[in-house]
Amino acid sequence: GASLFGCEHYSVYSSEVVEVAPGVNTVIARSDIRCEKGGESKTTLNIDIFMDVWRKVVDERTFLSTDWTVKLDPDTVFLAPRLRQVLAPLQARAAGTSRGMYLDNCKLGMRGSLEVLSRAAVGNWFSGMDRCRAFLRVFCPGDCLWGEDKFMDHCFRKELTLERINNSGLLLEEHCDPPSGWETCHDRSIVAFHPFKDVAAYGACLIATLL
């Protein structure tokens, strides 16, 4: 299957139950997934939304039967077989650490369009959510304009001390200084491409990854 449907297990989270494919329905993570934008870069202020989504991931407990958990934005073109190749050399290392491991996908800081966490990292993230909240109040006080990805990246590294693996081959992302022509999706070394906001553009990118 394409995108997350190429993984062994998957869930699609929303504010309501919607059939996204025959026999595949979304799972309600919270009743309202709307949020504001702020700051000069118009960052999506979505920390609370994604904390609820991650709580739902843990509630479902499927992550306990997998080595890695991947979070995707809907407009991310994702190739599961390519990610498996990236993760294979890290498998023993991830299994051998109780603090957990996550992959950094951008030289400017982790981007939320593709988040990859080991099983231990998911557990430590869930148990450390309150600590991360306290961390946020100290490092981004007042009307904090951090998005979910910056929040998680900083807390993972500085508060929860998860192991951060830098991998520039994971993602080509519009807001991570991509090379010219990145949106053609022809680079076979890349795991995911983002963003593709309409069906035609998404489909063209997905097809290009198969050529």
MDTraj code that builds the backbone (N, CA, C; nanometers):
import mdtraj as md
import numpy as np

residues = "GLY ALA SER LEU PHE GLY CYS GLU HIS TYR SER VAL TYR SER SER GLU VAL VAL GLU VAL ALA PRO GLY VAL ASN THR VAL ILE ALA ARG SER ASP ILE ARG CYS GLU LYS GLY GLY GLU SER LYS THR THR LEU ASN ILE ASP ILE PHE MET ASP VAL TRP ARG LYS VAL VAL ASP GLU ARG THR PHE LEU SER THR ASP TRP THR VAL LYS LEU ASP PRO ASP THR VAL PHE LEU ALA PRO ARG LEU ARG GLN VAL LEU ALA PRO LEU GLN ALA ARG ALA ALA GLY THR SER ARG GLY MET TYR LEU ASP ASN CYS LYS LEU GLY MET ARG GLY SER LEU GLU VAL LEU SER ARG ALA ALA VAL GLY ASN TRP PHE SER GLY MET ASP ARG CYS ARG ALA PHE LEU ARG VAL PHE CYS PRO GLY ASP CYS LEU TRP GLY GLU ASP LYS PHE MET ASP HIS CYS PHE ARG LYS GLU LEU THR LEU GLU ARG ILE ASN ASN SER GLY LEU LEU LEU GLU GLU HIS CYS ASP PRO PRO SER GLY TRP GLU THR CYS HIS ASP ARG SER ILE VAL ALA PHE HIS PRO PHE LYS ASP VAL ALA ALA TYR GLY ALA CYS LEU ILE ALA THR LEU LEU".split()
xyz = np.array([
    [0.0811, -0.1197, 0.0000],
    [0.0000, 0.0000, 0.0000],
    [0.0849, 0.1254, 0.0000],
    [0.0269, 0.2332, -0.0440],
    [0.0967, 0.3616, -0.0482],
    [0.0954, 0.4277, 0.0887],
    [0.1919, 0.5149, 0.1114],
    [0.2019, 0.5956, 0.2319],
    [0.1997, 0.5083, 0.3577],
    [0.1242, 0.5500, 0.4595],
    [0.1225, 0.4737, 0.5844],
    [0.0611, 0.3355, 0.5676],
    [-0.0124, 0.3153, 0.4598],
    [-0.0742, 0.1843, 0.4371],
    [0.0286, 0.0795, 0.3936],
    [0.1524, 0.1229, 0.3741],
    [0.2608, 0.0296, 0.3491],
    [0.3264, -0.0197, 0.4769],
    [0.2792, 0.0282, 0.5912],
    [0.3308, -0.0160, 0.7208],
    [0.2529, -0.1378, 0.7702],
    [0.3094, -0.2078, 0.8681],
    [0.2439, -0.3271, 0.9215],
    [0.1124, -0.2934, 0.9908],
    [0.1079, -0.1794, 1.0584],
    [-0.0127, -0.1316, 1.1265],
    [-0.0289, 0.0164, 1.0945],
    [-0.1500, 0.0655, 1.1009],
    [-0.1719, 0.2080, 1.0755],
    [-0.3029, 0.2532, 1.1372],
    [-0.3095, 0.3818, 1.1681],
    [-0.4321, 0.4483, 1.2106],
    [-0.4320, 0.5876, 1.1500],
    [-0.5500, 0.6355, 1.1157],
    [-0.5665, 0.7715, 1.0644],
    [-0.6523, 0.8466, 1.1653],
    [-0.6005, 0.9563, 1.2190],
    [-0.6687, 1.0275, 1.3271],
    [-0.7351, 1.1546, 1.2755],
    [-0.8501, 1.1845, 1.3346],
    [-0.9275, 1.3007, 1.2917],
    [-1.0165, 1.3453, 1.4072],
    [-1.1035, 1.4421, 1.3784],
    [-1.2003, 1.4889, 1.4780],
    [-1.3350, 1.4209, 1.4604],
    [-1.3476, 1.3378, 1.3573],
    [-1.4707, 1.2639, 1.3325],
    [-1.4372, 1.1359, 1.2564],
    [-1.5318, 1.0447, 1.2552],
    [-1.5113, 0.9188, 1.1846],
    [-1.5450, 0.9379, 1.0370],
    [-1.4473, 0.9121, 0.9509],
    [-1.4634, 0.9264, 0.8064],
    [-1.4030, 0.8030, 0.7401],
    [-1.4701, 0.7497, 0.6397],
    [-1.4141, 0.6385, 0.5643],
    [-1.3164, 0.6943, 0.4611],
    [-1.1882, 0.6651, 0.4759],
    [-1.0865, 0.7180, 0.3846],
    [-1.0534, 0.6195, 0.2734],
    [-1.0914, 0.4949, 0.2916],
    [-1.0744, 0.3899, 0.1911],
    [-1.1706, 0.2784, 0.2304],
    [-1.2055, 0.1913, 0.1372],
    [-1.2981, 0.0831, 0.1721],
    [-1.2500, 0.0042, 0.2940],
    [-1.3306, 0.0086, 0.3988],
    [-1.2976, -0.0640, 0.5208],
    [-1.1994, 0.0049, 0.6131],
    [-1.1569, 0.1269, 0.5776],
    [-1.0612, 0.2011, 0.6604],
    [-1.1265, 0.3309, 0.7074],
    [-1.1486, 0.3420, 0.8370],
    [-1.2106, 0.4604, 0.8949],
    [-1.1117, 0.5363, 0.9828],
    [-1.1295, 0.6667, 0.9901],
    [-1.0477, 0.7461, 1.0807],
    [-1.0861, 0.7158, 1.2248],
    [-0.9931, 0.7465, 1.3148],
    [-1.0130, 0.7297, 1.4587],
    [-1.0195, 0.8684, 1.5206],
    [-1.1174, 0.8920, 1.6064],
    [-1.1303, 1.0230, 1.6702],
    [-1.0223, 1.0389, 1.7771],
    [-0.9395, 1.1419, 1.7609],
    [-0.8360, 1.1716, 1.8601],
    [-0.8797, 1.2846, 1.9527],
    [-0.9537, 1.3784, 1.8985],
    [-1.0122, 1.4874, 1.9769],
    [-1.1225, 1.5492, 1.8937],
    [-1.2115, 1.6250, 1.9581],
    [-1.3308, 1.6737, 1.8890],
    [-1.3032, 1.7920, 1.7974],
    [-1.1946, 1.8651, 1.8217],
    [-1.1657, 1.9847, 1.7425],
    [-1.0169, 1.9861, 1.7076],
    [-0.9856, 1.9821, 1.5797],
    [-0.8448, 1.9837, 1.5383],
    [-0.8083, 2.1151, 1.4686],
    [-0.8913, 2.2158, 1.4860],
    [-0.8580, 2.3475, 1.4323],
    [-0.7612, 2.4185, 1.5264],
    [-0.6726, 2.4996, 1.4700],
    [-0.5789, 2.5740, 1.5541],
    [-0.5377, 2.7021, 1.4828],
    [-0.4811, 2.7932, 1.5597],
    [-0.4380, 2.9212, 1.5064],
    [-0.2953, 2.9118, 1.4537],
    [-0.2544, 3.0168, 1.3825],
    [-0.1160, 3.0305, 1.3384],
    [-0.0594, 3.1573, 1.4000],
    [0.0726, 3.1578, 1.4225],
    [0.1318, 3.2746, 1.4861],
    [0.2768, 3.2942, 1.4479],
    [0.3286, 3.4137, 1.4810],
    [0.4680, 3.4444, 1.4518],
    [0.4895, 3.4883, 1.3087],
    [0.6111, 3.5336, 1.2797],
    [0.6430, 3.5821, 1.1459],
    [0.6295, 3.4731, 1.0402],
    [0.6602, 3.3501, 1.0782],
    [0.6527, 3.2397, 0.9820],
    [0.5168, 3.1715, 0.9810],
    [0.4210, 3.2274, 1.0564],
    [0.2851, 3.1718, 1.0623],
    [0.2872, 3.0236, 1.1020],
    [0.3593, 2.9953, 1.2081],
    [0.3681, 2.8588, 1.2596],
    [0.2316, 2.8106, 1.3053],
    [0.1979, 2.6867, 1.2713],
    [0.0729, 2.6275, 1.3171],
    [0.0875, 2.5911, 1.4643],
    [0.0036, 2.6485, 1.5492],
    [0.0144, 2.6302, 1.6945],
    [-0.0662, 2.5068, 1.7350],
    [-0.0056, 2.3917, 1.7140],
    [-0.0783, 2.2648, 1.7190],
    [-0.0290, 2.1688, 1.8270],
    [0.0398, 2.2192, 1.9279],
    [0.0973, 2.1311, 2.0299],
    [-0.0100, 2.0485, 2.0991],
    [-0.1165, 2.1134, 2.1453],
    [-0.2217, 2.0413, 2.2186],
    [-0.2866, 1.9336, 2.1325],
    [-0.3085, 1.9649, 2.0057],
    [-0.3716, 1.8682, 1.9153],
    [-0.2875, 1.7420, 1.9060],
    [-0.1596, 1.7583, 1.8822],
    [-0.0768, 1.6399, 1.8610],
    [-0.0436, 1.5666, 1.9901],
    [-0.0471, 1.6346, 2.1033],
    [-0.0337, 1.5621, 2.2293],
    [-0.1529, 1.4690, 2.2486],
    [-0.2713, 1.5153, 2.2106],
    [-0.3895, 1.4285, 2.2174],
    [-0.3774, 1.3110, 2.1207],
    [-0.3247, 1.3371, 2.0016],
    [-0.3061, 1.2285, 1.9043],
    [-0.2094, 1.1241, 1.9592],
    [-0.0989, 1.1684, 2.0168],
    [-0.0020, 1.0733, 2.0714],
    [-0.0597, 0.9957, 2.1895],
    [-0.1439, 1.0592, 2.2678],
    [-0.2111, 0.9856, 2.3762],
    [-0.2981, 0.8747, 2.3185],
    [-0.3633, 0.9039, 2.2076],
    [-0.4470, 0.8028, 2.1423],
    [-0.3607, 0.6888, 2.0895],
    [-0.2452, 0.7210, 2.0340],
    [-0.1524, 0.6174, 1.9867],
    [-0.1172, 0.5224, 2.1011],
    [-0.0876, 0.5782, 2.2161],
    [-0.0506, 0.4954, 2.3312],
    [-0.1708, 0.4167, 2.3819],
    [-0.2878, 0.4800, 2.3841],
    [-0.4094, 0.4098, 2.4280],
    [-0.4361, 0.2862, 2.3430],
    [-0.4104, 0.2962, 2.2128],
    [-0.4351, 0.1829, 2.1234],
    [-0.3350, 0.0698, 2.1446],
    [-0.2167, 0.1037, 2.1976],
    [-0.1152, 0.0052, 2.2383],
    [-0.0522, -0.0729, 2.1226],
    [-0.0866, -0.0385, 2.0008],
    [-0.0259, -0.1073, 1.8864],
    [0.1244, -0.0835, 1.8815],
    [0.1684, 0.0315, 1.9277],
    [0.3116, 0.0639, 1.9215],
    [0.3967, -0.0366, 1.9988],
    [0.3363, -0.1048, 2.0953],
    [0.4111, -0.2016, 2.1754],
    [0.4525, -0.3243, 2.0950],
    [0.3835, -0.3486, 1.9839],
    [0.4151, -0.4661, 1.9014],
    [0.4986, -0.4297, 1.7794],
    [0.5458, -0.3053, 1.7724],
    [0.6283, -0.2611, 1.6598],
    [0.7606, -0.2056, 1.7111],
    [0.8618, -0.2090, 1.6284],
    [0.9922, -0.1535, 1.6664],
    [0.9949, -0.0019, 1.6541],
    [0.9187, 0.0505, 1.5575],
    [0.9176, 0.1938, 1.5296],
    [0.7752, 0.2419, 1.5074],
    [0.7502, 0.3678, 1.5420],
    [0.6227, 0.4329, 1.5130],
    [0.6506, 0.5558, 1.4275],
    [0.5721, 0.5721, 1.3219],
    [0.5899, 0.6826, 1.2276],
    [0.4658, 0.7700, 1.2298],
    [0.4853, 0.8994, 1.2452],
    [0.3745, 0.9943, 1.2358],
    [0.3900, 1.0731, 1.1063],
    [0.2827, 1.0798, 1.0280],
    [0.2840, 1.1498, 0.8995],
    [0.1763, 1.2564, 0.8957],
    [0.2040, 1.3662, 0.8277],
    [0.0985, 1.4595, 0.7899],
    [0.0295, 1.4063, 0.6645],
    [-0.0990, 1.4370, 0.6462],
    [-0.1725, 1.3836, 0.5300],
    [-0.1144, 1.4252, 0.3955],
    [-0.0461, 1.5393, 0.3905],
    [0.0076, 1.5873, 0.2626],
    [0.1536, 1.5467, 0.2413],
    [0.1991, 1.4464, 0.3155],
    [0.3341, 1.3924, 0.2998],
    [0.3310, 1.2683, 0.2116],
    [0.4081, 1.2687, 0.1049],
    [0.4244, 1.1489, 0.0219],
    [0.5344, 1.0648, 0.0870],
    [0.4989, 0.9454, 0.1312],
    [0.5865, 0.8630, 0.2155],
    [0.6052, 0.7258, 0.1538],
    [0.7301, 0.6776, 0.1545],
    [0.7641, 0.5466, 0.0982],
    [0.8122, 0.4551, 0.2106],
    [0.7244, 0.3689, 0.2580],
    [0.7575, 0.2806, 0.3703],
    [0.8769, 0.1891, 0.3416],
    [0.8883, 0.1300, 0.2216],
    [1.0046, 0.0435, 0.1961],
    [1.1381, 0.1168, 0.2099],
    [1.1422, 0.2426, 0.1716],
    [1.2660, 0.3200, 0.1840],
    [1.2999, 0.3448, 0.3311],
    [1.1969, 0.3689, 0.4120],
    [1.2233, 0.3897, 0.5542],
    [1.2763, 0.2617, 0.6187],
    [1.2247, 0.1485, 0.5787],
    [1.2749, 0.0219, 0.6342],
    [1.4250, 0.0067, 0.6085],
    [1.4697, 0.0496, 0.4916],
    [1.6128, 0.0414, 0.4601],
    [1.6946, 0.1330, 0.5516],
    [1.6397, 0.2493, 0.5831],
    [1.7081, 0.3431, 0.6726],
    [1.7153, 0.2868, 0.8146],
    [1.6070, 0.2231, 0.8580],
    [1.5981, 0.1772, 0.9966],
    [1.6737, 0.0478, 1.0232],
    [1.6932, -0.0324, 0.9206],
    [1.7560, -0.1636, 0.9405],
    [1.8895, -0.1558, 1.0152],
    [1.9805, -0.0649, 0.9780],
    [2.1089, -0.0589, 1.0497],
    [2.0961, -0.0079, 1.1936],
    [1.9826, 0.0543, 1.2267],
    [1.9630, 0.1108, 1.3603],
    [1.8896, 0.0162, 1.4541],
    [1.8438, -0.0954, 1.4013],
    [1.7537, -0.1829, 1.4747],
    [1.8121, -0.2293, 1.6083],
    [1.9305, -0.2867, 1.6047],
    [1.9915, -0.3386, 1.7272],
    [2.0206, -0.2262, 1.8260],
    [2.0649, -0.1143, 1.7741],
    [2.0959, 0.0007, 1.8597],
    [1.9712, 0.0536, 1.9290],
    [1.8601, 0.0621, 1.8550],
    [1.7352, 0.1105, 1.9129],
    [1.6821, 0.0135, 2.0176],
    [1.6931, -0.1151, 1.9890],
    [1.6438, -0.2163, 2.0826],
    [1.7269, -0.2206, 2.2098],
    [1.8512, -0.1751, 2.2023],
    [1.9408, -0.1848, 2.3161],
    [1.9414, -0.0647, 2.4079],
    [1.8598, 0.0366, 2.3781],
    [1.8562, 0.1551, 2.4634],
    [1.7174, 0.1749, 2.5216],
    [1.7104, 0.1961, 2.6519],
    [1.5813, 0.2158, 2.7181],
    [1.5353, 0.3604, 2.7110],
    [1.6266, 0.4524, 2.6790],
    [1.5865, 0.5932, 2.6748],
    [1.5138, 0.6276, 2.5462],
    [1.5333, 0.5489, 2.4398],
    [1.4618, 0.5731, 2.3158],
    [1.5420, 0.6520, 2.2147],
    [1.4986, 0.6428, 2.0908],
    [1.5698, 0.7028, 1.9782],
    [1.4680, 0.7625, 1.8814],
    [1.5025, 0.8771, 1.8217],
    [1.4177, 0.9345, 1.7173],
    [1.5060, 0.9914, 1.6078],
    [1.4469, 1.0079, 1.4900],
    [1.5226, 1.0547, 1.3742],
    [1.4957, 1.2021, 1.3475],
    [1.6028, 1.2765, 1.3291],
    [1.5919, 1.4171, 1.2903],
    [1.5962, 1.4246, 1.1385],
    [1.5006, 1.4920, 1.0791],
    [1.4855, 1.4883, 0.9337],
    [1.5208, 1.6186, 0.8630],
    [1.5731, 1.7175, 0.9378],
    [1.6000, 1.8477, 0.8754],
    [1.7141, 1.9167, 0.9485],
    [1.8036, 1.9790, 0.8737],
    [1.9165, 2.0498, 0.9341],
    [1.8720, 2.1713, 1.0140],
    [1.7472, 2.2141, 0.9940],
    [1.6935, 2.3285, 1.0668],
    [1.6113, 2.2853, 1.1875],
    [1.6099, 2.1565, 1.2164],
    [1.5295, 2.1032, 1.3261],
    [1.4209, 2.0119, 1.2732],
    [1.3823, 1.9141, 1.3526],
    [1.2863, 1.8129, 1.3090],
    [1.1579, 1.8748, 1.2542],
    [1.1119, 1.8229, 1.1428],
    [0.9871, 1.8670, 1.0815],
    [0.8777, 1.7642, 1.1093],
    [0.7580, 1.8143, 1.1413],
    [0.6486, 1.7279, 1.1829],
    [0.5824, 1.6500, 1.0720],
    [0.6189, 1.6769, 0.9479],
    [0.5585, 1.6034, 0.8367],
    [0.5981, 1.4571, 0.8366],
    [0.7103, 1.4240, 0.9019],
    [0.7558, 1.2850, 0.9154],
    [0.8301, 1.2721, 1.0480],
    [0.7708, 1.2015, 1.1425],
    [0.8347, 1.1782, 1.2719],
    [0.8522, 1.0281, 1.2912],
    [0.9721, 0.9867, 1.3298],
    [1.0039, 0.8444, 1.3437],
    [1.0610, 0.8212, 1.4831],
    [0.9895, 0.7423, 1.5649],
    [1.0280, 0.7169, 1.7033],
    [1.0394, 0.5671, 1.7285],
    [1.1406, 0.5270, 1.8036],
    [1.1503, 0.3876, 1.8454],
    [1.0433, 0.3582, 1.9506],
    [1.0217, 0.2305, 1.9775],
    [0.9199, 0.1919, 2.0755],
    [0.9485, 0.2546, 2.2123],
    [1.0734, 0.2504, 2.2557],
    [1.1083, 0.3103, 2.3845],
    [1.0860, 0.4610, 2.3835],
    [1.1122, 0.5256, 2.2709],
    [1.0924, 0.6704, 2.2607],
    [0.9455, 0.7069, 2.2764],
    [0.8560, 0.6287, 2.2157],
    [0.7122, 0.6558, 2.2299],
    [0.6716, 0.6443, 2.3764],
    [0.7166, 0.5383, 2.4430],
    [0.6823, 0.5204, 2.5837],
    [0.7352, 0.6318, 2.6714],
    [0.8595, 0.6733, 2.6491],
    [0.9184, 0.7800, 2.7291],
    [0.8561, 0.9157, 2.6975],
    [0.8170, 0.9362, 2.5732],
    [0.7465, 1.0587, 2.5345],
    [0.6126, 1.0656, 2.6069],
    [0.5388, 0.9551, 2.6091],
    [0.4084, 0.9546, 2.6759],
    [0.4242, 0.9781, 2.8263],
    [0.5148, 0.9064, 2.8893],
    [0.5320, 0.9210, 3.0344],
    [0.5942, 1.0552, 3.0712],
    [0.6608, 1.1193, 2.9747],
    [0.7257, 1.2469, 3.0022],
    [0.6509, 1.3686, 2.9530],
    [0.5245, 1.3520, 2.9125],
    [0.4497, 1.4657, 2.8581],
    [0.4378, 1.5806, 2.9572],
    [0.4136, 1.5498, 3.0845],
    [0.4023, 1.6562, 3.1843],
    [0.5354, 1.7292, 3.2008],
    [0.6451, 1.6549, 3.1973],
    [0.7772, 1.7181, 3.2049],
    [0.8011, 1.8080, 3.0840],
    [0.7550, 1.7626, 2.9682],
    [0.7709, 1.8436, 2.8472],
    [0.6882, 1.9706, 2.8551],
    [0.5702, 1.9614, 2.9140],
    [0.4869, 2.0800, 2.9335],
    [0.5579, 2.1807, 3.0231],
    [0.6164, 2.1317, 3.1323],
    [0.6901, 2.2198, 3.2228],
    [0.8119, 2.2792, 3.1525],
    [0.8780, 2.1984, 3.0717],
    [0.9924, 2.2440, 2.9927],
    [0.9503, 2.3576, 2.9000],
    [0.8349, 2.3431, 2.8367],
    [0.7857, 2.4445, 2.7434],
    [0.7622, 2.5769, 2.8143],
    [0.7067, 2.5718, 2.9343],
    [0.6779, 2.6953, 3.0084],
    [0.8061, 2.7713, 3.0431],
    [0.9164, 2.6983, 3.0590],
    [1.0441, 2.7617, 3.0919],
    [1.1135, 2.8160, 2.9670],
    [1.1183, 2.7341, 2.8619],
    [1.1959, 2.7693, 2.7433],
    [1.1160, 2.8484, 2.6399],
    [0.9854, 2.8482, 2.6514],
    [0.9024, 2.9262, 2.5585],
    [0.7860, 2.9861, 2.6369],
    [0.8150, 3.0794, 2.7281],
    [0.7112, 3.1339, 2.8159],
    [0.6163, 3.2277, 2.7428],
    [0.5053, 3.2573, 2.8092],
    [0.4081, 3.3506, 2.7527],
    [0.3332, 3.2908, 2.6363],
    [0.3061, 3.3734, 2.5358],
    [0.2359, 3.3266, 2.4160],
    [0.3353, 3.2539, 2.3255],
    [0.3610, 3.1292, 2.3581],
    [0.4612, 3.0518, 2.2853],
    [0.4161, 3.0257, 2.1419],
    [0.5059, 3.0496, 2.0466],
    [0.4732, 3.0328, 1.9055],
    [0.5426, 2.9110, 1.8455],
    [0.5717, 2.8119, 1.9289],
    [0.6295, 2.6880, 1.8791],
    [0.5214, 2.5976, 1.8228],
    [0.5558, 2.5260, 1.7181],
    [0.4697, 2.4198, 1.6689],
    [0.5034, 2.2892, 1.7386],
    [0.4248, 2.1891, 1.7114],
    [0.4422, 2.0571, 1.7741],
    [0.5787, 1.9966, 1.7473],
    [0.6296, 2.0133, 1.6251],
    [0.7575, 1.9502, 1.5914],
    [0.8748, 2.0132, 1.6662],
    [0.8789, 2.1456, 1.6739],
    [0.9862, 2.2130, 1.7474],
    [0.9783, 2.1796, 1.8960],
    [0.8579, 2.1783, 1.9487],
    [0.8354, 2.1426, 2.0888],
    [0.8889, 2.0033, 2.1193],
    [0.8511, 1.9055, 2.0366],
    [0.8948, 1.7685, 2.0596],
    [1.0459, 1.7553, 2.0452],
    [1.1024, 1.8139, 1.9413],
    [1.2459, 1.8028, 1.9166],
    [1.3264, 1.8575, 2.0341],
    [1.2885, 1.9752, 2.0828],
    [1.3614, 2.0362, 2.1943],
    [1.3439, 1.9563, 2.3221],
    [1.2218, 1.9122, 2.3499],
    [1.1998, 1.8373, 2.4735],
    [1.2659, 1.7000, 2.4681],
    [1.2584, 1.6350, 2.3532],
    [1.3232, 1.5045, 2.3387],
    [1.4726, 1.5143, 2.3706],
    [1.5367, 1.6172, 2.3177],
    [1.6822, 1.6296, 2.3337],
    [1.7223, 1.6814, 2.4718],
    [1.6523, 1.7859, 2.5181],
    [1.7001, 1.8591, 2.6353],
    [1.6375, 1.8141, 2.7669],
    [1.5181, 1.7601, 2.7609],
    [1.4497, 1.7188, 2.8839],
    [1.4453, 1.5672, 2.8988],
    [1.3997, 1.4976, 2.7957],
    [1.3871, 1.3523, 2.8034],
    [1.5162, 1.2814, 2.7639],
    [1.6086, 1.3531, 2.7049],
    [1.7402, 1.3031, 2.6597],
    [1.7285, 1.1773, 2.5741],
    [1.6349, 1.1782, 2.4797],
    [1.6277, 1.0698, 2.3825],
    [1.7458, 1.0823, 2.2863],
    [1.7852, 0.9714, 2.2285],
    [1.8950, 0.9751, 2.1321],
    [1.8428, 1.0264, 1.9980],
    [1.9086, 1.1270, 1.9452],
    [1.8658, 1.1912, 1.8202],
    [1.9595, 1.1494, 1.7072],
    [1.9030, 1.0883, 1.6045],
    [1.9805, 1.0427, 1.4896],
    [1.9544, 1.1370, 1.3723],
    [2.0568, 1.2061, 1.3269],
    [2.0419, 1.2980, 1.2141],
    [2.0473, 1.2207, 1.0829],
    [1.9493, 1.2448, 0.9969],
    [1.9461, 1.1769, 0.8678],
    [1.8887, 1.2708, 0.7626],
    [1.9760, 1.3255, 0.6802],
    [1.9332, 1.4216, 0.5777],
    [1.8649, 1.3539, 0.4599],
    [1.8663, 1.2205, 0.4555],
    [1.8024, 1.1495, 0.3457],
    [1.6591, 1.1098, 0.3732],
    [1.6068, 1.1524, 0.4868],
    [1.4696, 1.1149, 0.5205],
    [1.3663, 1.1946, 0.4427],
    [1.3852, 1.3268, 0.4363],
    [1.2768, 1.4151, 0.3957],
    [1.3259, 1.5273, 0.3056],
    [1.2502, 1.5528, 0.1979],
    [1.2634, 1.6770, 0.1224],
    [1.1398, 1.7588, 0.1539],
    [1.1621, 1.8726, 0.2164],
    [1.0546, 1.9517, 0.2755],
    [1.0666, 2.0965, 0.2294],
    [0.9569, 2.1519, 0.1883],
    [0.9556, 2.2880, 0.1345],
    [1.0206, 2.3886, 0.2290],
    [1.0037, 2.3683, 0.3595],
    [1.0552, 2.4629, 0.4581],
    [1.1849, 2.4147, 0.5231],
    [1.2606, 2.3324, 0.4504],
    [1.3899, 2.2864, 0.5019],
    [1.4978, 2.3016, 0.3946],
    [1.4941, 2.4166, 0.3272],
    [1.5974, 2.4499, 0.2281],
    [1.6242, 2.3350, 0.1310],
    [1.5209, 2.2889, 0.0580],
    [1.5394, 2.1748, -0.0321],
    [1.6132, 2.2159, -0.1595],
    [1.6733, 2.1214, -0.2303],
    [1.7402, 2.1540, -0.3566],
    [1.6381, 2.1892, -0.4646],
    [1.6822, 2.2597, -0.5653],
    [1.5949, 2.2938, -0.6775],
    [1.5403, 2.1666, -0.7424],
    [1.4114, 2.1673, -0.7716],
    [1.3491, 2.0531, -0.8364],
    [1.3092, 1.9407, -0.7432],
    [1.3164, 1.9653, -0.6124],
    [1.2833, 1.8602, -0.5155],
    [1.1425, 1.8058, -0.5349],
    [1.0522, 1.8950, -0.5801],
    [0.9106, 1.8576, -0.5893],
    [0.8815, 1.7615, -0.7042],
    [0.9823, 1.7307, -0.7857],
    [0.9621, 1.6287, -0.8894],
    [0.9589, 1.4885, -0.8295],
    [1.0134, 1.4752, -0.7079],
    [1.0100, 1.3475, -0.6341],
    [1.0897, 1.2371, -0.7029],
    [1.1921, 1.2738, -0.7772],
    [1.2703, 1.1748, -0.8515],
    [1.3861, 1.1167, -0.7705],
    [1.4190, 1.1781, -0.6574],
    [1.5330, 1.1314, -0.5780],
    [1.4965, 1.0012, -0.5062],
    [1.5551, 0.8926, -0.5498],
    [1.5213, 0.7604, -0.4960],
    [1.5800, 0.7341, -0.3573],
    [1.6648, 0.8229, -0.3098],
    [1.7232, 0.8039, -0.1772],
    [1.6367, 0.8625, -0.0663],
    [1.5342, 0.9385, -0.1034],
    [1.4530, 1.0116, -0.0063],
    [1.3324, 0.9289, 0.0374],
    [1.3022, 0.9339, 0.1661],
    [1.1916, 0.8562, 0.2234],
    [1.0576, 0.9269, 0.2073],
    [1.0560, 1.0607, 0.2166],
    [0.9294, 1.1340, 0.2130],
    [0.9485, 1.2722, 0.1508],
    [0.8398, 1.3222, 0.0918],
    [0.8383, 1.4532, 0.0270],
    [0.7183, 1.5311, 0.0814],
    [0.7373, 1.6615, 0.1077],
    [0.6295, 1.7402, 0.1696],
    [0.6489, 1.8885, 0.1390],
    [0.5357, 1.9607, 0.1109],
    [0.3951, 1.9190, 0.1123],
    [0.3369, 1.9099, -0.0291],
    [0.2310, 1.8313, -0.0404],
    [0.1528, 1.8226, -0.1647],
    [0.0061, 1.8340, -0.1251],
    [-0.0488, 1.9543, -0.1436],
    [-0.1756, 1.9906, -0.0820],
    [-0.2991, 1.9459, -0.1586],
    [-0.2852, 1.9073, -0.2856],
    [-0.4036, 1.8628, -0.3592],
    [-0.3794, 1.7238, -0.4167],
    [-0.4877, 1.6589, -0.4553],
    [-0.4824, 1.5191, -0.4982],
    [-0.3934, 1.5019, -0.6206],
    [-0.4046, 1.5945, -0.7170],
    [-0.3269, 1.5818, -0.8407],
    [-0.1769, 1.5895, -0.8135],
    [-0.1347, 1.6879, -0.7340],
    [0.0076, 1.7044, -0.7039],
    [0.0604, 1.5865, -0.6226],
    [-0.0189, 1.5413, -0.5271],
    [0.0215, 1.4263, -0.4454],
    [0.0385, 1.3023, -0.5335],
    [-0.0595, 1.2803, -0.6201],
    [-0.0546, 1.1634, -0.7076],
    [0.0627, 1.1674, -0.8034],
    [0.0930, 1.2863, -0.8560],
    [0.2056, 1.2992, -0.9488],
    [0.3374, 1.2677, -0.8794],
    [0.3523, 1.3145, -0.7564],
    [0.4736, 1.2855, -0.6806],
    [0.4842, 1.1363, -0.6519],
    [0.3754, 1.0767, -0.6086],
    [0.3773, 0.9337, -0.5761],
    [0.4148, 0.8504, -0.6985],
    [0.3580, 0.8840, -0.8126],
    [0.3900, 0.8112, -0.9360],
    [0.5370, 0.8296, -0.9725],
    [0.5882, 0.9526, -0.9534],
    [0.7282, 0.9800, -0.9870],
    [0.8241, 0.8954, -0.9037],
    [0.7854, 0.8629, -0.7811],
    [0.8735, 0.7810, -0.6965],
    [0.8835, 0.6380, -0.7474],
    [0.7908, 0.5988, -0.8338],
    [0.7883, 0.4615, -0.8845],
    [0.8599, 0.4472, -1.0178],
    [0.8959, 0.5601, -1.0796],
    [0.9560, 0.5579, -1.2134],
    [1.1057, 0.5286, -1.2071],
])
top = md.Topology()
chain = top.add_chain()
for i, resn in enumerate(residues, 1):
    res = top.add_residue(resn, chain, resSeq=i)
    for name in ("N", "CA", "C"):
        top.add_atom(name, md.element.get_by_symbol(name[0]), res)
traj = md.Trajectory(xyz[None], top)
